[in-house]
Amino acid sequence: MGILAGVVLLLILFAYTFWPDENPFVQRAKTRVDYLDERRDVIYENLRDLNFEYRAGKYPEEDYVTQRASLEDEAAHVIAEIDTLRP
């Protein structure tokens, strides 16, 4: 009788410990602002990498200027869109 009670108690504790409160696989829906925030962070990281590689001598001056201008323009568009969407 004691072994049966112990097994039942063990099963109850196991179920209580590992029973999910809510579905862990459901993600919250991303908004356009979330996407733009992530994109802005990626652009800034790319700018940092570009500066580092230019200083390391991996890029010629012309390519560096072109790439930097392109990334800065993209960053400006993303930030402008973020500003219009956020209250």
HTML snippet that shows the backbone in 3Dmol.js (N, CA, C, O; Angstrom):
<script src="https://3Dmol.org/build/3Dmol-min.js"></script>
<div id="view" style="width:600px;height:400px;position:relative"></div>
<script>
const pdb = `
ATOM      1  N   MET A   1       0.822  -1.193   0.000  1.00  0.00           N
ATOM      2  CA  MET A   1       0.000   0.000   0.000  1.00  0.00           C
ATOM      3  C   MET A   1       0.868   1.260   0.000  1.00  0.00           C
ATOM      4  O   MET A   1       0.552   2.243  -0.670  1.00  0.00           O
ATOM      5  N   GLY A   2       1.955   1.217   0.753  1.00  0.00           N
ATOM      6  CA  GLY A   2       2.861   2.363   0.821  1.00  0.00           C
ATOM      7  C   GLY A   2       3.564   2.614  -0.501  1.00  0.00           C
ATOM      8  O   GLY A   2       3.777   3.764  -0.885  1.00  0.00           O
ATOM      9  N   ILE A   3       3.927   1.541  -1.203  1.00  0.00           N
ATOM     10  CA  ILE A   3       4.594   1.697  -2.492  1.00  0.00           C
ATOM     11  C   ILE A   3       3.644   2.315  -3.508  1.00  0.00           C
ATOM     12  O   ILE A   3       4.053   3.170  -4.293  1.00  0.00           O
ATOM     13  N   LEU A   4       2.377   1.894  -3.506  1.00  0.00           N
ATOM     14  CA  LEU A   4       1.380   2.439  -4.417  1.00  0.00           C
ATOM     15  C   LEU A   4       1.174   3.933  -4.157  1.00  0.00           C
ATOM     16  O   LEU A   4       1.095   4.727  -5.094  1.00  0.00           O
ATOM     17  N   ALA A   5       1.089   4.306  -2.887  1.00  0.00           N
ATOM     18  CA  ALA A   5       0.926   5.721  -2.537  1.00  0.00           C
ATOM     19  C   ALA A   5       2.149   6.517  -2.993  1.00  0.00           C
ATOM     20  O   ALA A   5       2.003   7.638  -3.482  1.00  0.00           O
ATOM     21  N   GLY A   6       3.343   5.961  -2.842  1.00  0.00           N
ATOM     22  CA  GLY A   6       4.563   6.641  -3.279  1.00  0.00           C
ATOM     23  C   GLY A   6       4.607   6.841  -4.782  1.00  0.00           C
ATOM     24  O   GLY A   6       5.009   7.901  -5.262  1.00  0.00           O
ATOM     25  N   VAL A   7       4.190   5.812  -5.533  1.00  0.00           N
ATOM     26  CA  VAL A   7       4.168   5.916  -6.996  1.00  0.00           C
ATOM     27  C   VAL A   7       3.153   6.961  -7.441  1.00  0.00           C
ATOM     28  O   VAL A   7       3.434   7.755  -8.339  1.00  0.00           O
ATOM     29  N   VAL A   8       1.975   6.966  -6.820  1.00  0.00           N
ATOM     30  CA  VAL A   8       0.946   7.953  -7.165  1.00  0.00           C
ATOM     31  C   VAL A   8       1.448   9.359  -6.849  1.00  0.00           C
ATOM     32  O   VAL A   8       1.266  10.277  -7.648  1.00  0.00           O
ATOM     33  N   LEU A   9       2.076   9.530  -5.693  1.00  0.00           N
ATOM     34  CA  LEU A   9       2.610  10.837  -5.313  1.00  0.00           C
ATOM     35  C   LEU A   9       3.707  11.273  -6.302  1.00  0.00           C
ATOM     36  O   LEU A   9       3.767  12.436  -6.699  1.00  0.00           O
ATOM     37  N   LEU A  10       4.559  10.336  -6.685  1.00  0.00           N
ATOM     38  CA  LEU A  10       5.611  10.641  -7.650  1.00  0.00           C
ATOM     39  C   LEU A  10       5.021  11.075  -8.995  1.00  0.00           C
ATOM     40  O   LEU A  10       5.504  12.032  -9.601  1.00  0.00           O
ATOM     41  N   LEU A  11       3.989  10.385  -9.460  1.00  0.00           N
ATOM     42  CA  LEU A  11       3.347  10.759 -10.720  1.00  0.00           C
ATOM     43  C   LEU A  11       2.685  12.135 -10.633  1.00  0.00           C
ATOM     44  O   LEU A  11       2.745  12.920 -11.580  1.00  0.00           O
ATOM     45  N   ILE A  12       2.063  12.417  -9.506  1.00  0.00           N
ATOM     46  CA  ILE A  12       1.423  13.729  -9.322  1.00  0.00           C
ATOM     47  C   ILE A  12       2.477  14.828  -9.316  1.00  0.00           C
ATOM     48  O   ILE A  12       2.289  15.866  -9.950  1.00  0.00           O
ATOM     49  N   LEU A  13       3.582  14.615  -8.608  1.00  0.00           N
ATOM     50  CA  LEU A  13       4.652  15.616  -8.574  1.00  0.00           C
ATOM     51  C   LEU A  13       5.284  15.803  -9.948  1.00  0.00           C
ATOM     52  O   LEU A  13       5.588  16.927 -10.346  1.00  0.00           O
ATOM     53  N   PHE A  14       5.482  14.712 -10.666  1.00  0.00           N
ATOM     54  CA  PHE A  14       6.045  14.792 -12.008  1.00  0.00           C
ATOM     55  C   PHE A  14       5.122  15.594 -12.931  1.00  0.00           C
ATOM     56  O   PHE A  14       5.585  16.454 -13.680  1.00  0.00           O
ATOM     57  N   ALA A  15       3.826  15.314 -12.876  1.00  0.00           N
ATOM     58  CA  ALA A  15       2.860  16.025 -13.719  1.00  0.00           C
ATOM     59  C   ALA A  15       2.802  17.497 -13.334  1.00  0.00           C
ATOM     60  O   ALA A  15       2.720  18.357 -14.210  1.00  0.00           O
ATOM     61  N   TYR A  16       2.842  17.804 -12.039  1.00  0.00           N
ATOM     62  CA  TYR A  16       2.785  19.190 -11.587  1.00  0.00           C
ATOM     63  C   TYR A  16       4.027  19.956 -12.048  1.00  0.00           C
ATOM     64  O   TYR A  16       3.934  21.115 -12.454  1.00  0.00           O
ATOM     65  N   THR A  17       5.182  19.304 -11.982  1.00  0.00           N
ATOM     66  CA  THR A  17       6.432  19.978 -12.341  1.00  0.00           C
ATOM     67  C   THR A  17       6.540  20.244 -13.830  1.00  0.00           C
ATOM     68  O   THR A  17       6.961  21.328 -14.234  1.00  0.00           O
ATOM     69  N   PHE A  18       6.171  19.281 -14.648  1.00  0.00           N
ATOM     70  CA  PHE A  18       6.400  19.404 -16.074  1.00  0.00           C
ATOM     71  C   PHE A  18       5.171  19.736 -16.906  1.00  0.00           C
ATOM     72  O   PHE A  18       5.273  19.785 -18.131  1.00  0.00           O
ATOM     73  N   TRP A  19       4.040  19.961 -16.309  1.00  0.00           N
ATOM     74  CA  TRP A  19       2.830  20.317 -17.040  1.00  0.00           C
ATOM     75  C   TRP A  19       2.955  21.765 -17.519  1.00  0.00           C
ATOM     76  O   TRP A  19       3.162  22.662 -16.702  1.00  0.00           O
ATOM     77  N   PRO A  20       2.835  22.006 -18.805  1.00  0.00           N
ATOM     78  CA  PRO A  20       3.011  23.387 -19.290  1.00  0.00           C
ATOM     79  C   PRO A  20       1.816  24.258 -18.924  1.00  0.00           C
ATOM     80  O   PRO A  20       0.663  23.847 -19.055  1.00  0.00           O
ATOM     81  N   ASP A  21       2.121  25.479 -18.460  1.00  0.00           N
ATOM     82  CA  ASP A  21       1.055  26.421 -18.133  1.00  0.00           C
ATOM     83  C   ASP A  21       0.394  26.957 -19.393  1.00  0.00           C
ATOM     84  O   ASP A  21      -0.824  27.121 -19.451  1.00  0.00           O
ATOM     85  N   GLU A  22       1.214  27.226 -20.394  1.00  0.00           N
ATOM     86  CA  GLU A  22       0.695  27.674 -21.678  1.00  0.00           C
ATOM     87  C   GLU A  22       1.578  27.082 -22.760  1.00  0.00           C
ATOM     88  O   GLU A  22       2.644  26.537 -22.474  1.00  0.00           O
ATOM     89  N   ASN A  23       1.150  27.187 -23.958  1.00  0.00           N
ATOM     90  CA  ASN A  23       1.884  26.581 -25.061  1.00  0.00           C
ATOM     91  C   ASN A  23       3.191  27.343 -25.290  1.00  0.00           C
ATOM     92  O   ASN A  23       3.160  28.518 -25.654  1.00  0.00           O
ATOM     93  N   PRO A  24       4.338  26.692 -25.081  1.00  0.00           N
ATOM     94  CA  PRO A  24       5.611  27.413 -25.236  1.00  0.00           C
ATOM     95  C   PRO A  24       5.999  27.644 -26.690  1.00  0.00           C
ATOM     96  O   PRO A  24       6.942  28.389 -26.957  1.00  0.00           O
ATOM     97  N   PHE A  25       5.306  27.035 -27.626  1.00  0.00           N
ATOM     98  CA  PHE A  25       5.664  27.155 -29.027  1.00  0.00           C
ATOM     99  C   PHE A  25       4.942  28.297 -29.732  1.00  0.00           C
ATOM    100  O   PHE A  25       5.197  28.562 -30.906  1.00  0.00           O
ATOM    101  N   VAL A  26       4.052  28.969 -29.027  1.00  0.00           N
ATOM    102  CA  VAL A  26       3.337  30.091 -29.607  1.00  0.00           C
ATOM    103  C   VAL A  26       4.179  31.340 -29.410  1.00  0.00           C
ATOM    104  O   VAL A  26       4.553  31.672 -28.285  1.00  0.00           O
ATOM    105  N   GLN A  27       4.476  32.029 -30.499  1.00  0.00           N
ATOM    106  CA  GLN A  27       5.244  33.261 -30.429  1.00  0.00           C
ATOM    107  C   GLN A  27       4.319  34.439 -30.636  1.00  0.00           C
ATOM    108  O   GLN A  27       3.289  34.341 -31.303  1.00  0.00           O
ATOM    109  N   ARG A  28       4.705  35.538 -30.056  1.00  0.00           N
ATOM    110  CA  ARG A  28       3.880  36.718 -30.258  1.00  0.00           C
ATOM    111  C   ARG A  28       4.104  37.218 -31.668  1.00  0.00           C
ATOM    112  O   ARG A  28       5.204  37.110 -32.209  1.00  0.00           O
ATOM    113  N   ALA A  29       3.078  37.755 -32.247  1.00  0.00           N
ATOM    114  CA  ALA A  29       3.152  38.228 -33.626  1.00  0.00           C
ATOM    115  C   ALA A  29       4.040  39.465 -33.691  1.00  0.00           C
ATOM    116  O   ALA A  29       3.905  40.384 -32.883  1.00  0.00           O
ATOM    117  N   LYS A  30       4.949  39.476 -34.662  1.00  0.00           N
ATOM    118  CA  LYS A  30       5.832  40.626 -34.839  1.00  0.00           C
ATOM    119  C   LYS A  30       5.086  41.731 -35.572  1.00  0.00           C
ATOM    120  O   LYS A  30       4.335  41.495 -36.518  1.00  0.00           O
ATOM    121  N   THR A  31       5.319  42.911 -35.110  1.00  0.00           N
ATOM    122  CA  THR A  31       4.755  44.069 -35.784  1.00  0.00           C
ATOM    123  C   THR A  31       5.783  44.621 -36.766  1.00  0.00           C
ATOM    124  O   THR A  31       6.935  44.188 -36.784  1.00  0.00           O
ATOM    125  N   ARG A  32       5.366  45.553 -37.557  1.00  0.00           N
ATOM    126  CA  ARG A  32       6.285  46.180 -38.516  1.00  0.00           C
ATOM    127  C   ARG A  32       7.406  46.910 -37.775  1.00  0.00           C
ATOM    128  O   ARG A  32       8.544  46.933 -38.244  1.00  0.00           O
ATOM    129  N   VAL A  33       7.093  47.505 -36.627  1.00  0.00           N
ATOM    130  CA  VAL A  33       8.113  48.222 -35.855  1.00  0.00           C
ATOM    131  C   VAL A  33       9.157  47.241 -35.316  1.00  0.00           C
ATOM    132  O   VAL A  33      10.345  47.562 -35.292  1.00  0.00           O
ATOM    133  N   ASP A  34       8.729  46.049 -34.884  1.00  0.00           N
ATOM    134  CA  ASP A  34       9.682  45.038 -34.420  1.00  0.00           C
ATOM    135  C   ASP A  34      10.639  44.650 -35.540  1.00  0.00           C
ATOM    136  O   ASP A  34      11.848  44.548 -35.334  1.00  0.00           O
ATOM    137  N   TYR A  35      10.081  44.437 -36.723  1.00  0.00           N
ATOM    138  CA  TYR A  35      10.906  44.089 -37.877  1.00  0.00           C
ATOM    139  C   TYR A  35      11.893  45.216 -38.186  1.00  0.00           C
ATOM    140  O   TYR A  35      13.066  44.957 -38.457  1.00  0.00           O
ATOM    141  N   LEU A  36      11.422  46.460 -38.146  1.00  0.00           N
ATOM    142  CA  LEU A  36      12.291  47.592 -38.459  1.00  0.00           C
ATOM    143  C   LEU A  36      13.381  47.779 -37.407  1.00  0.00           C
ATOM    144  O   LEU A  36      14.511  48.140 -37.737  1.00  0.00           O
ATOM    145  N   ASP A  37      13.042  47.532 -36.138  1.00  0.00           N
ATOM    146  CA  ASP A  37      14.067  47.609 -35.087  1.00  0.00           C
ATOM    147  C   ASP A  37      15.176  46.596 -35.325  1.00  0.00           C
ATOM    148  O   ASP A  37      16.357  46.909 -35.174  1.00  0.00           O
ATOM    149  N   GLU A  38      14.792  45.383 -35.696  1.00  0.00           N
ATOM    150  CA  GLU A  38      15.792  44.356 -35.993  1.00  0.00           C
ATOM    151  C   GLU A  38      16.627  44.755 -37.210  1.00  0.00           C
ATOM    152  O   GLU A  38      17.845  44.579 -37.218  1.00  0.00           O
ATOM    153  N   ARG A  39      15.975  45.285 -38.219  1.00  0.00           N
ATOM    154  CA  ARG A  39      16.690  45.699 -39.428  1.00  0.00           C
ATOM    155  C   ARG A  39      17.673  46.824 -39.116  1.00  0.00           C
ATOM    156  O   ARG A  39      18.796  46.823 -39.622  1.00  0.00           O
ATOM    157  N   ARG A  40      17.258  47.788 -38.284  1.00  0.00           N
ATOM    158  CA  ARG A  40      18.138  48.887 -37.885  1.00  0.00           C
ATOM    159  C   ARG A  40      19.372  48.359 -37.170  1.00  0.00           C
ATOM    160  O   ARG A  40      20.487  48.808 -37.435  1.00  0.00           O
ATOM    161  N   ASP A  41      19.176  47.404 -36.263  1.00  0.00           N
ATOM    162  CA  ASP A  41      20.307  46.822 -35.542  1.00  0.00           C
ATOM    163  C   ASP A  41      21.275  46.115 -36.491  1.00  0.00           C
ATOM    164  O   ASP A  41      22.491  46.198 -36.314  1.00  0.00           O
ATOM    165  N   VAL A  42      20.746  45.430 -37.483  1.00  0.00           N
ATOM    166  CA  VAL A  42      21.599  44.743 -38.463  1.00  0.00           C
ATOM    167  C   VAL A  42      22.387  45.766 -39.286  1.00  0.00           C
ATOM    168  O   VAL A  42      23.571  45.566 -39.558  1.00  0.00           O
ATOM    169  N   ILE A  43      21.741  46.843 -39.674  1.00  0.00           N
ATOM    170  CA  ILE A  43      22.434  47.872 -40.465  1.00  0.00           C
ATOM    171  C   ILE A  43      23.558  48.494 -39.648  1.00  0.00           C
ATOM    172  O   ILE A  43      24.654  48.702 -40.168  1.00  0.00           O
ATOM    173  N   TYR A  44      23.301  48.797 -38.368  1.00  0.00           N
ATOM    174  CA  TYR A  44      24.352  49.365 -37.519  1.00  0.00           C
ATOM    175  C   TYR A  44      25.521  48.393 -37.362  1.00  0.00           C
ATOM    176  O   TYR A  44      26.683  48.801 -37.379  1.00  0.00           O
ATOM    177  N   GLU A  45      25.211  47.129 -37.210  1.00  0.00           N
ATOM    178  CA  GLU A  45      26.267  46.122 -37.100  1.00  0.00           C
ATOM    179  C   GLU A  45      27.082  46.057 -38.396  1.00  0.00           C
ATOM    180  O   GLU A  45      28.307  45.938 -38.363  1.00  0.00           O
ATOM    181  N   ASN A  46      26.392  46.137 -39.529  1.00  0.00           N
ATOM    182  CA  ASN A  46      27.097  46.137 -40.804  1.00  0.00           C
ATOM    183  C   ASN A  46      27.988  47.362 -40.958  1.00  0.00           C
ATOM    184  O   ASN A  46      29.085  47.265 -41.509  1.00  0.00           O
ATOM    185  N   LEU A  47      27.531  48.503 -40.481  1.00  0.00           N
ATOM    186  CA  LEU A  47      28.366  49.707 -40.521  1.00  0.00           C
ATOM    187  C   LEU A  47      29.616  49.548 -39.653  1.00  0.00           C
ATOM    188  O   LEU A  47      30.711  49.940 -40.055  1.00  0.00           O
ATOM    189  N   ARG A  48      29.445  48.974 -38.466  1.00  0.00           N
ATOM    190  CA  ARG A  48      30.611  48.742 -37.598  1.00  0.00           C
ATOM    191  C   ARG A  48      31.598  47.790 -38.265  1.00  0.00           C
ATOM    192  O   ARG A  48      32.807  48.021 -38.233  1.00  0.00           O
ATOM    193  N   ASP A  49      31.083  46.722 -38.869  1.00  0.00           N
ATOM    194  CA  ASP A  49      31.957  45.769 -39.557  1.00  0.00           C
ATOM    195  C   ASP A  49      32.668  46.425 -40.734  1.00  0.00           C
ATOM    196  O   ASP A  49      33.854  46.187 -40.963  1.00  0.00           O
ATOM    197  N   LEU A  50      31.943  47.247 -41.474  1.00  0.00           N
ATOM    198  CA  LEU A  50      32.539  47.925 -42.619  1.00  0.00           C
ATOM    199  C   LEU A  50      33.668  48.849 -42.171  1.00  0.00           C
ATOM    200  O   LEU A  50      34.731  48.874 -42.791  1.00  0.00           O
ATOM    201  N   ASN A  51      33.445  49.608 -41.100  1.00  0.00           N
ATOM    202  CA  ASN A  51      34.493  50.491 -40.582  1.00  0.00           C
ATOM    203  C   ASN A  51      35.712  49.695 -40.133  1.00  0.00           C
ATOM    204  O   ASN A  51      36.848  50.077 -40.411  1.00  0.00           O
ATOM    205  N   PHE A  52      35.471  48.595 -39.444  1.00  0.00           N
ATOM    206  CA  PHE A  52      36.583  47.772 -38.977  1.00  0.00           C
ATOM    207  C   PHE A  52      37.385  47.212 -40.143  1.00  0.00           C
ATOM    208  O   PHE A  52      38.615  47.260 -40.136  1.00  0.00           O
ATOM    209  N   GLU A  53      36.690  46.684 -41.142  1.00  0.00           N
ATOM    210  CA  GLU A  53      37.383  46.098 -42.286  1.00  0.00           C
ATOM    211  C   GLU A  53      38.104  47.160 -43.116  1.00  0.00           C
ATOM    212  O   GLU A  53      39.160  46.884 -43.684  1.00  0.00           O
ATOM    213  N   TYR A  54      37.550  48.359 -43.192  1.00  0.00           N
ATOM    214  CA  TYR A  54      38.225  49.433 -43.913  1.00  0.00           C
ATOM    215  C   TYR A  54      39.516  49.819 -43.194  1.00  0.00           C
ATOM    216  O   TYR A  54      40.559  49.995 -43.824  1.00  0.00           O
ATOM    217  N   ARG A  55      39.435  49.948 -41.879  1.00  0.00           N
ATOM    218  CA  ARG A  55      40.635  50.298 -41.107  1.00  0.00           C
ATOM    219  C   ARG A  55      41.676  49.195 -41.134  1.00  0.00           C
ATOM    220  O   ARG A  55      42.870  49.457 -40.989  1.00  0.00           O
ATOM    221  N   ALA A  56      41.221  47.951 -41.321  1.00  0.00           N
ATOM    222  CA  ALA A  56      42.153  46.830 -41.425  1.00  0.00           C
ATOM    223  C   ALA A  56      42.774  46.742 -42.811  1.00  0.00           C
ATOM    224  O   ALA A  56      43.680  45.938 -43.031  1.00  0.00           O
ATOM    225  N   GLY A  57      42.298  47.562 -43.753  1.00  0.00           N
ATOM    226  CA  GLY A  57      42.875  47.598 -45.083  1.00  0.00           C
ATOM    227  C   GLY A  57      42.263  46.619 -46.066  1.00  0.00           C
ATOM    228  O   GLY A  57      42.862  46.329 -47.101  1.00  0.00           O
ATOM    229  N   LYS A  58      41.083  46.105 -45.763  1.00  0.00           N
ATOM    230  CA  LYS A  58      40.447  45.128 -46.649  1.00  0.00           C
ATOM    231  C   LYS A  58      39.619  45.770 -47.756  1.00  0.00           C
ATOM    232  O   LYS A  58      39.304  45.114 -48.748  1.00  0.00           O
ATOM    233  N   TYR A  59      39.262  47.044 -47.602  1.00  0.00           N
ATOM    234  CA  TYR A  59      38.450  47.741 -48.594  1.00  0.00           C
ATOM    235  C   TYR A  59      39.219  48.935 -49.142  1.00  0.00           C
ATOM    236  O   TYR A  59      39.861  49.661 -48.382  1.00  0.00           O
ATOM    237  N   PRO A  60      39.158  49.146 -50.457  1.00  0.00           N
ATOM    238  CA  PRO A  60      39.702  50.391 -51.014  1.00  0.00           C
ATOM    239  C   PRO A  60      38.770  51.565 -50.685  1.00  0.00           C
ATOM    240  O   PRO A  60      37.600  51.375 -50.350  1.00  0.00           O
ATOM    241  N   GLU A  61      39.302  52.744 -50.786  1.00  0.00           N
ATOM    242  CA  GLU A  61      38.554  53.952 -50.405  1.00  0.00           C
ATOM    243  C   GLU A  61      37.239  54.094 -51.170  1.00  0.00           C
ATOM    244  O   GLU A  61      36.222  54.452 -50.575  1.00  0.00           O
ATOM    245  N   GLU A  62      37.238  53.823 -52.461  1.00  0.00           N
ATOM    246  CA  GLU A  62      36.023  54.013 -53.279  1.00  0.00           C
ATOM    247  C   GLU A  62      34.910  53.054 -52.843  1.00  0.00           C
ATOM    248  O   GLU A  62      33.753  53.452 -52.711  1.00  0.00           O
ATOM    249  N   ASP A  63      35.272  51.797 -52.625  1.00  0.00           N
ATOM    250  CA  ASP A  63      34.274  50.813 -52.203  1.00  0.00           C
ATOM    251  C   ASP A  63      33.729  51.153 -50.818  1.00  0.00           C
ATOM    252  O   ASP A  63      32.534  51.008 -50.558  1.00  0.00           O
ATOM    253  N   TYR A  64      34.612  51.603 -49.940  1.00  0.00           N
ATOM    254  CA  TYR A  64      34.192  51.956 -48.583  1.00  0.00           C
ATOM    255  C   TYR A  64      33.178  53.092 -48.617  1.00  0.00           C
ATOM    256  O   TYR A  64      32.145  53.031 -47.950  1.00  0.00           O
ATOM    257  N   VAL A  65      33.474  54.122 -49.391  1.00  0.00           N
ATOM    258  CA  VAL A  65      32.575  55.282 -49.456  1.00  0.00           C
ATOM    259  C   VAL A  65      31.222  54.873 -50.031  1.00  0.00           C
ATOM    260  O   VAL A  65      30.182  55.301 -49.530  1.00  0.00           O
ATOM    261  N   THR A  66      31.227  54.059 -51.064  1.00  0.00           N
ATOM    262  CA  THR A  66      29.984  53.613 -51.691  1.00  0.00           C
ATOM    263  C   THR A  66      29.150  52.758 -50.729  1.00  0.00           C
ATOM    264  O   THR A  66      27.949  52.975 -50.569  1.00  0.00           O
ATOM    265  N   GLN A  67      29.804  51.789 -50.098  1.00  0.00           N
ATOM    266  CA  GLN A  67      29.095  50.904 -49.157  1.00  0.00           C
ATOM    267  C   GLN A  67      28.540  51.697 -47.971  1.00  0.00           C
ATOM    268  O   GLN A  67      27.401  51.491 -47.553  1.00  0.00           O
ATOM    269  N   ARG A  68      29.359  52.604 -47.437  1.00  0.00           N
ATOM    270  CA  ARG A  68      28.937  53.381 -46.272  1.00  0.00           C
ATOM    271  C   ARG A  68      27.736  54.264 -46.625  1.00  0.00           C
ATOM    272  O   ARG A  68      26.784  54.356 -45.850  1.00  0.00           O
ATOM    273  N   ALA A  69      27.781  54.904 -47.777  1.00  0.00           N
ATOM    274  CA  ALA A  69      26.661  55.753 -48.191  1.00  0.00           C
ATOM    275  C   ALA A  69      25.391  54.924 -48.368  1.00  0.00           C
ATOM    276  O   ALA A  69      24.304  55.356 -47.984  1.00  0.00           O
ATOM    277  N   SER A  70      25.531  53.748 -48.941  1.00  0.00           N
ATOM    278  CA  SER A  70      24.371  52.877 -49.141  1.00  0.00           C
ATOM    279  C   SER A  70      23.768  52.454 -47.797  1.00  0.00           C
ATOM    280  O   SER A  70      22.551  52.495 -47.617  1.00  0.00           O
ATOM    281  N   LEU A  71      24.619  52.051 -46.866  1.00  0.00           N
ATOM    282  CA  LEU A  71      24.117  51.630 -45.552  1.00  0.00           C
ATOM    283  C   LEU A  71      23.515  52.793 -44.775  1.00  0.00           C
ATOM    284  O   LEU A  71      22.508  52.621 -44.088  1.00  0.00           O
ATOM    285  N   GLU A  72      24.116  53.970 -44.873  1.00  0.00           N
ATOM    286  CA  GLU A  72      23.573  55.135 -44.174  1.00  0.00           C
ATOM    287  C   GLU A  72      22.223  55.547 -44.757  1.00  0.00           C
ATOM    288  O   GLU A  72      21.324  55.938 -44.012  1.00  0.00           O
ATOM    289  N   ASP A  73      22.069  55.464 -46.077  1.00  0.00           N
ATOM    290  CA  ASP A  73      20.772  55.765 -46.691  1.00  0.00           C
ATOM    291  C   ASP A  73      19.703  54.775 -46.235  1.00  0.00           C
ATOM    292  O   ASP A  73      18.578  55.161 -45.918  1.00  0.00           O
ATOM    293  N   GLU A  74      20.068  53.510 -46.206  1.00  0.00           N
ATOM    294  CA  GLU A  74      19.113  52.494 -45.761  1.00  0.00           C
ATOM    295  C   GLU A  74      18.733  52.711 -44.299  1.00  0.00           C
ATOM    296  O   GLU A  74      17.566  52.576 -43.931  1.00  0.00           O
ATOM    297  N   ALA A  75      19.712  53.044 -43.472  1.00  0.00           N
ATOM    298  CA  ALA A  75      19.442  53.313 -42.054  1.00  0.00           C
ATOM    299  C   ALA A  75      18.517  54.515 -41.901  1.00  0.00           C
ATOM    300  O   ALA A  75      17.617  54.505 -41.062  1.00  0.00           O
ATOM    301  N   ALA A  76      18.735  55.547 -42.708  1.00  0.00           N
ATOM    302  CA  ALA A  76      17.881  56.735 -42.629  1.00  0.00           C
ATOM    303  C   ALA A  76      16.442  56.406 -42.997  1.00  0.00           C
ATOM    304  O   ALA A  76      15.514  56.897 -42.354  1.00  0.00           O
ATOM    305  N   HIS A  77      16.243  55.584 -44.019  1.00  0.00           N
ATOM    306  CA  HIS A  77      14.881  55.199 -44.411  1.00  0.00           C
ATOM    307  C   HIS A  77      14.210  54.366 -43.326  1.00  0.00           C
ATOM    308  O   HIS A  77      13.030  54.556 -43.033  1.00  0.00           O
ATOM    309  N   VAL A  78      14.958  53.449 -42.735  1.00  0.00           N
ATOM    310  CA  VAL A  78      14.388  52.596 -41.686  1.00  0.00           C
ATOM    311  C   VAL A  78      14.023  53.433 -40.466  1.00  0.00           C
ATOM    312  O   VAL A  78      12.944  53.262 -39.899  1.00  0.00           O
ATOM    313  N   ILE A  79      14.904  54.330 -40.060  1.00  0.00           N
ATOM    314  CA  ILE A  79      14.630  55.169 -38.885  1.00  0.00           C
ATOM    315  C   ILE A  79      13.451  56.104 -39.153  1.00  0.00           C
ATOM    316  O   ILE A  79      12.634  56.339 -38.262  1.00  0.00           O
ATOM    317  N   ALA A  80      13.358  56.631 -40.358  1.00  0.00           N
ATOM    318  CA  ALA A  80      12.221  57.495 -40.691  1.00  0.00           C
ATOM    319  C   ALA A  80      10.903  56.717 -40.617  1.00  0.00           C
ATOM    320  O   ALA A  80       9.897  57.235 -40.132  1.00  0.00           O
ATOM    321  N   GLU A  81      10.917  55.489 -41.093  1.00  0.00           N
ATOM    322  CA  GLU A  81       9.688  54.682 -41.030  1.00  0.00           C
ATOM    323  C   GLU A  81       9.345  54.318 -39.591  1.00  0.00           C
ATOM    324  O   GLU A  81       8.172  54.295 -39.220  1.00  0.00           O
ATOM    325  N   ILE A  82      10.362  54.032 -38.776  1.00  0.00           N
ATOM    326  CA  ILE A  82      10.114  53.751 -37.361  1.00  0.00           C
ATOM    327  C   ILE A  82       9.476  54.965 -36.693  1.00  0.00           C
ATOM    328  O   ILE A  82       8.529  54.827 -35.919  1.00  0.00           O
ATOM    329  N   ASP A  83       9.999  56.156 -36.995  1.00  0.00           N
ATOM    330  CA  ASP A  83       9.459  57.365 -36.385  1.00  0.00           C
ATOM    331  C   ASP A  83       8.018  57.635 -36.786  1.00  0.00           C
ATOM    332  O   ASP A  83       7.243  58.173 -35.996  1.00  0.00           O
ATOM    333  N   THR A  84       7.656  57.267 -38.003  1.00  0.00           N
ATOM    334  CA  THR A  84       6.260  57.493 -38.419  1.00  0.00           C
ATOM    335  C   THR A  84       5.314  56.461 -37.802  1.00  0.00           C
ATOM    336  O   THR A  84       4.136  56.752 -37.598  1.00  0.00           O
ATOM    337  N   LEU A  85       5.814  55.262 -37.505  1.00  0.00           N
ATOM    338  CA  LEU A  85       4.939  54.224 -36.967  1.00  0.00           C
ATOM    339  C   LEU A  85       4.794  54.273 -35.455  1.00  0.00           C
ATOM    340  O   LEU A  85       3.761  53.879 -34.914  1.00  0.00           O
ATOM    341  N   ARG A  86       5.821  54.754 -34.772  1.00  0.00           N
ATOM    342  CA  ARG A  86       5.732  54.821 -33.298  1.00  0.00           C
ATOM    343  C   ARG A  86       4.962  56.057 -32.893  1.00  0.00           C
ATOM    344  O   ARG A  86       5.088  57.113 -33.513  1.00  0.00           O
ATOM    345  N   PRO A  87       4.157  55.920 -31.841  1.00  0.00           N
ATOM    346  CA  PRO A  87       3.397  57.091 -31.382  1.00  0.00           C
ATOM    347  C   PRO A  87       4.266  58.106 -30.678  1.00  0.00           C
ATOM    348  O   PRO A  87       3.770  59.142 -30.237  1.00  0.00           O
TER     349      PRO A  87
END
`;
const viewer = $3Dmol.createViewer("view");
viewer.addModel(pdb, "pdb");
viewer.setStyle({}, {cartoon: {color: "spectrum"}});
viewer.zoomTo();
viewer.render();
</script>
